[in-house]
Amino acid sequence: MARPKRDRTIESELKFRLRSERDHARLRQMLRERGARLSGRYREETFRFTGPGKSTRHTTLRLRVLNGGPHGVLTAKGPANFDGGVKSREETEIEVRDVHAALDMLEQLGFRVGWTYPKRRSVWMLDGVAVTLDVLDFGHFVELEGPASALPEMARSLGLDPTHALKDSYSVMARKHLKAKRVTRTPPIPVSSQPIEDVKTSS
């Protein structure tokens, strides 16, 4: 008898770009004063995959390696919908015990690593909402994740305007950042078949 498929969850979030570490410090102070609980702090290395065909073209597939160890999280996300700034997507997530084996298997299935990016993350829980403070190569961010109806009010209570929430995912922002960092290639030069003599000018 076939096993029933795991239900996909709906992830709802608001994400904001902050100015600096000072904004993170202000948010941490506010969270402590309101009795928020720090539920996790870790480093991630995220692998973003490109799909092998049309059926995977509109699915975001990523593998997150936690704290540089063998364990990770494999996540598949569907297209995003927006309502009042809140982004919602279908999400399926599984824990991975052997990251190297998972990478190898995905590549055998035709997936390819498109780009990678690191992240430092701390997660606080407040009134059923996960408030995540993230540091990436391209900035400081805060992400609120929980019931869609609760997110705008939670954002405002933390001094964040829901109308300024970001639409791009970290994957998209990382790809743009990496593209902007690429050094323009200089044209190749030929190697002469003869030694090049020093040219000395007379005084």
N, C-alpha and C positions, 0 to 999 in steps of 0.2 A: 504494500500500500504506500502510495506516495506521501511524503511528509508535507504538511502545509507550508507555504512560503512564509518567511518572516515578514511581518507588517512593516511597511516603510513608515518612518516617522516624518513629521513636518517640523523643520527647523525654522524658527522665526528669530530675526535679529535686527539690531540697530548697531551700526559701526561708525565711529567718529575718528577723524585724524586730530591729534592734539599737537600743541606747539612744541612741547619739550618734556623732559623728565619732571619739571616742576608741576605740570598738570597731573602727572601720575601721582606725585606726592600729595597733592591736594585731594585727589580722589581717594587715595588710601586713608588719609585722615578722616574724610567724611564717612567712609565705609566703617572704620573702627568706631567712630562716634555713634553710628547707627546700629552697632552690634552685628555687623556682617562677619561671616566666618570664612577664613582663608582655607580653601579646600584643596589647593594644589599649586605647586610652583615647579616649573620644569623648562627644559630647552627642547626645541623641535628642529629637525631637519626635514623639510617637506619636499617630496618628489611629486611633480605634477605630470600626468601622463597625457599623451595624445592617443586617441582611439584608432583602431585599425580599419573602421568602416563607417558607413552611414548610421548604423544603429547606435554607435557610441559617440557620434559627433557632438551631440548636444548634452552629453553627460560629463560632469566634472569628476574625474577619478584621481585621487591623490593618496599617497602613502606617507604617513608621518612617523618618523623615527624619534623615539622619546629618549632624551638624555644620552644620546649616543650609544645606546645599548642595542641588544638584539630584538627587543620588543617594539611594536608599533601599532598604528591604527590605520586601517584601510577604509576609505570613505568614498562613496559614490553619491553625487548630488545631481538632481534634475534641474531644469530651467527655473530661474527665479521669477517670482511675482512680487509686485510692490503695492502696498496699501498704506497711504499716509507716511511714507518713508520707511515703513517696516518691510524688510525683505524676507520672504518665506520660500522655502524649497523643500522638496521631498529629499529625504536623506536615508541612506542605509550605511551602517557602520559596523565593522567587526574588528576585534583585537587580533593582532598578528604576533605570533611568538617568534617567528624566524623571518626577519625582514629580508635577508639576502635570498632566501628561498622564494619569498613572495615576489621580489623583483625579478628573479629568474623566470618564474612561472608566467608573470604578466608579459614579459618580453617574448616568451615562447608563444603566447597567445596573440601576439601582434601589437601589443601596446608598446609605446616608446616614451622614454623620459623626455619631456619637452624642456623643462627647466626645473631648478631646485632653488630653495631659499630657506634661510634659517630664521628662527623666531625664539624670543624669550617670553615666557607667559606666566602670569599668576592669575588664579581664578578665585573670586570671592562669591559667596552665596548670600543674597539679601532678599528676603521676602519671596522666595521661589524664583528669583532671577539670577542667572550667572553673570557677574560683572567681571569681564576679563581684561586685564591690562597687558598689552602686547608691545614688544619692542622688536622692530624689524630693521633691516638695513636702510629702509627708506622712510622711517619715521616712528613716532609713538602713537599708539592707538588705544581705544577702549571699545569693547564689544559687549553689548547687552543681549543675552539670549534667554528666552522664556516664553510664556504665553503672549501672543501677539497683542492682545488687548491691554496688557500691563506694561508693555515696553515704553510707549511714549511718556506716560506719567513717571515711570522710574527714571527715564532720561532727564526730564525736566527737574526732578527732585535732586539730581546730581549736577545741575547746572549745564545740561546739554540740550541743545535745541534739536528736536526730531527732524525739523525741516532741513538741517544741515548734515543729515546722515549720508554716508557714502553708499553708492550703488555698486562700485567695483568690489570684487572679492580680493583677498590677499594674493591669490594666484594671478589675477589680471594685473594688479599693481606691481607685483614682483616681475612679471614679464616686461612691463613697460619700463621699469627701473633698469633691468638688465639690458634692455635694448638701448636705453639712453646712455649706459655706461660703456658700450662698445666703442673701442678706439677705431677711428677711421683707418683702414688699411692703406699703407703706402704702396705704390706700384713696385713690383719686383724688379730687381736689377740683374743683369746677366753676369756670369762669372767668366772673366777673360781666360782664354787658353794660354796666354803669355803672362809672365809676372808683370806687375804694374810698377814702373820705375818712379821713384820720387822725383817730383818736379821742383827744382831749386831755382829760385830767382836770384839774380845778381844784385848786390847791394849798390 
